[in-house]
Amino acid sequence: MLFSTFDLADRSVEELLADRRLLGNAAADEHGVPVDGRLAELEDLRAVGYRDLVLGRLIEGHGNAIALVSRCGTERQRTTANGEAAAGVLFGVWNTAPPDGVRIVAAGDAWLELGGRKTFCSGAGTVARALITARDPNGASQMLLVPMERVPVRIDRDSWDPLGMRESDSFAVDFTGVRLGSDAVIGDVGDYDRQPWFAAGAARFVAVQAGGVARLADELAAFAVRRSTGEDAVQMTRLGECVVAAHTAAQWVRACAEAWSAWDVDPAAESERRLRTTVDAARYAIERAALDVLERVERAVGARGLLAPEPFAAFVRDLRMYLRQPAPDLAISRVGRDAFEHACAE
Ligand SMILES: Cc1cc2nc3c(=O)[nH]c(=O)nc-3n(C[C@H](O)[C@H](O)[C@H](O)COP(=O)(O)OP(=O)(O)OC[C@H]3O[C@@H](n4cnc5c(N)ncnc54)[C@H](O)[C@@H]3O)c2cc1C
């Protein structure tokens, strides 16, 4: 395989999730920077996405949670979270909310009570530490770390009947009546959305998606061998286009890591601008690369190739679903706006 860099292939998703190394890899310092560096984090996510997009989604959320707790939480919260991750405890971030989203409905000196639901809660039922956002009485967003095994939530499994990514179990979860101690509060109101971390964090799903694109390119090459289509110029052209798209996606992942590392070292306005523009551009570039590859793969393998036991149908569905991330149009329009403002200033 051209792009497989990790020894993940022979193990089930459950085994991989139970692998402490995979979860412990997310360890972060007090700035939320992965201890192995940005490039290692994103390359790991690309490799995991190559293996399985559902696993990638869970590991991506886990890394985001550890980074948020490490950067915004107290020293004690950071040490505990990193220790738990190293011991194999799975974290997740559940921010997406329906109109009846989670809010803090009552609070005392050292406790608070929640009402409302979260939707798209990936790994609900498996995630042990859910970093959720809740509206306070002023409407501001507050992060809370919920120990899922200790609170009585209602998981609505019927809420998740998706095109793909079914096994991500991204159910709606009702937190009404949940009481938490004040040690569940992570950081200050507004910390979750704080920039440039919020926009830059999209680099994680970009990396997982890039892994998915590479996997499809490799699977198409293997399919061409199985079906002996090597003499067909059209099939070889399609395959070539997929290989180039996968390489392009990988380059964008590296560009994100580079821009983020540069900002970590020197958080000046110019490096922030570069970081945000690079990640916004990467989101668009990976989406384009993935949609191009999906179309070519569907044409190349045909209806018979989209039947089990060929691997394509499941992967195509998962990637199409996982590509749908928040406000994609806003991200690419920011790239245009940045170029426009740059031109105005010249
Ligand atoms: C498999 C999967 C797992 C997920 N897991 C999680 C999770 O664990 N935790 C979590 O918090 N979230 C999760 N999400 C949710 C995800 O982060 C996004 O919030 C969600 O996918 C966005 O949904 P949407 O495409 O309907 O969003 P939207 O952002 O609403 O996009 C839909 C369309 O509307 C457009 N649009 C949006 N706003 C405007 C506007 N103001 N004006 C004009 N056009 C607009 C967009 O550009 C886009 O074209 C998951 C999503 C998926 C697919």
The ligand as an SDF file (V2000), in Angstrom:
LIG
                    3D

 53 58  0  0  0  0  0  0  0  0999 V2000
  -20.0190   11.5560   11.7010 C   0  0  0  0  0  0  0  0  0  0  0  0
  -20.1160   12.8270   12.4620 C   0  0  0  0  0  0  0  0  0  0  0  0
  -19.7700   12.8640   13.7930 C   0  0  0  0  0  0  0  0  0  0  0  0
  -19.8850   14.0160   14.5300 C   0  0  0  0  0  0  0  0  0  0  0  0
  -19.5090   14.0170   15.8370 N   0  0  0  0  0  0  0  0  0  0  0  0
  -19.5970   15.1400   16.5520 C   0  0  0  0  0  0  0  0  0  0  0  0
  -19.1900   15.1680   17.9220 C   0  0  0  0  0  0  0  0  0  0  0  0
  -18.7640   14.1680   18.5050 O   0  0  0  0  0  0  0  0  0  0  0  0
  -19.3070   16.3280   18.5960 N   0  0  0  0  0  0  0  0  0  0  0  0
  -19.8060   17.4530   18.0190 C   0  0  0  0  0  0  0  0  0  0  0  0
  -19.8710   18.4790   18.6880 O   0  0  0  0  0  0  0  0  0  0  0  0
  -20.2010   17.4670   16.7470 N   0  0  0  0  0  0  0  0  0  0  0  0
  -20.1060   16.3490   15.9910 C   0  0  0  0  0  0  0  0  0  0  0  0
  -20.5030   16.3570   14.6910 N   0  0  0  0  0  0  0  0  0  0  0  0
  -21.1680   17.5420   14.1620 C   0  0  0  0  0  0  0  0  0  0  0  0
  -20.2230   18.3850   13.3020 C   0  0  0  0  0  0  0  0  0  0  0  0
  -19.1660   18.8730   14.0410 O   0  0  0  0  0  0  0  0  0  0  0  0
  -20.9990   19.5130   12.6920 C   0  0  0  0  0  0  0  0  0  0  0  0
  -21.5580   20.3430   13.6490 O   0  0  0  0  0  0  0  0  0  0  0  0
  -22.0610   19.0500   11.8240 C   0  0  0  0  0  0  0  0  0  0  0  0
  -21.6010   18.0060   10.9900 O   0  0  0  0  0  0  0  0  0  0  0  0
  -22.4910   20.1880   10.9580 C   0  0  0  0  0  0  0  0  0  0  0  0
  -23.7350   19.8460   10.4610 O   0  0  0  0  0  0  0  0  0  0  0  0
  -24.2610   20.4800    9.1560 P   0  0  0  0  0  0  0  0  0  0  0  0
  -23.4730   19.9700    7.9960 O   0  0  0  0  0  0  0  0  0  0  0  0
  -25.7130   20.2630    9.1540 O   0  0  0  0  0  0  0  0  0  0  0  0
  -23.8560   21.9830    9.4040 O   0  0  0  0  0  0  0  0  0  0  0  0
  -23.9190   23.3800    8.8890 P   0  0  0  0  0  0  0  0  0  0  0  0
  -22.7150   24.0920    9.3560 O   0  0  0  0  0  0  0  0  0  0  0  0
  -25.2550   23.9500    9.2800 O   0  0  0  0  0  0  0  0  0  0  0  0
  -23.8520   23.2740    7.3260 O   0  0  0  0  0  0  0  0  0  0  0  0
  -24.9240   22.9700    6.4520 C   0  0  0  0  0  0  0  0  0  0  0  0
  -24.9080   23.9340    5.3020 C   0  0  0  0  0  0  0  0  0  0  0  0
  -25.4380   25.1840    5.7280 O   0  0  0  0  0  0  0  0  0  0  0  0
  -24.5180   26.2200    5.4430 C   0  0  0  0  0  0  0  0  0  0  0  0
  -24.6470   27.2360    6.4920 N   0  0  0  0  0  0  0  0  0  0  0  0
  -24.4620   27.0730    7.8030 C   0  0  0  0  0  0  0  0  0  0  0  0
  -24.6670   28.2360    8.4710 N   0  0  0  0  0  0  0  0  0  0  0  0
  -25.0000   29.1330    7.5140 C   0  0  0  0  0  0  0  0  0  0  0  0
  -25.3460   30.5000    7.5340 C   0  0  0  0  0  0  0  0  0  0  0  0
  -25.3990   31.1890    8.6900 N   0  0  0  0  0  0  0  0  0  0  0  0
  -25.6370   31.1110    6.3860 N   0  0  0  0  0  0  0  0  0  0  0  0
  -25.6050   30.4370    5.2190 C   0  0  0  0  0  0  0  0  0  0  0  0
  -25.2960   29.1400    5.1130 N   0  0  0  0  0  0  0  0  0  0  0  0
  -24.9990   28.5020    6.2400 C   0  0  0  0  0  0  0  0  0  0  0  0
  -23.1730   25.5310    5.4450 C   0  0  0  0  0  0  0  0  0  0  0  0
  -22.1830   26.2660    4.7770 O   0  0  0  0  0  0  0  0  0  0  0  0
  -23.5150   24.2380    4.7500 C   0  0  0  0  0  0  0  0  0  0  0  0
  -23.5620   24.4130    3.3700 O   0  0  0  0  0  0  0  0  0  0  0  0
  -20.3750   15.2130   13.9190 C   0  0  0  0  0  0  0  0  0  0  0  0
  -20.7080   15.1910   12.5660 C   0  0  0  0  0  0  0  0  0  0  0  0
  -20.5930   14.0260   11.8390 C   0  0  0  0  0  0  0  0  0  0  0  0
  -20.9830   14.0420   10.3900 C   0  0  0  0  0  0  0  0  0  0  0  0
  1  2  1  0
  2  3  1  0
  2 52  2  0
  3  4  2  0
  4  5  1  0
  4 50  1  0
  5  6  2  0
  6  7  1  0
  6 13  1  0
  7  8  2  0
  7  9  1  0
  9 10  1  0
 10 11  2  0
 10 12  1  0
 12 13  2  0
 13 14  1  0
 14 15  1  0
 14 50  1  0
 15 16  1  0
 16 17  1  0
 16 18  1  0
 18 19  1  0
 18 20  1  0
 20 21  1  0
 20 22  1  0
 22 23  1  0
 23 24  1  0
 24 25  2  0
 24 26  1  0
 24 27  1  0
 27 28  1  0
 28 29  2  0
 28 30  1  0
 28 31  1  0
 31 32  1  0
 32 33  1  0
 33 34  1  0
 33 48  1  0
 34 35  1  0
 35 36  1  0
 35 46  1  0
 36 37  1  0
 36 45  1  0
 37 38  2  0
 38 39  1  0
 39 40  1  0
 39 45  2  0
 40 41  1  0
 40 42  2  0
 42 43  1  0
 43 44  2  0
 44 45  1  0
 46 47  1  0
 46 48  1  0
 48 49  1  0
 50 51  2  0
 51 52  1  0
 52 53  1  0
M  END
$$$$
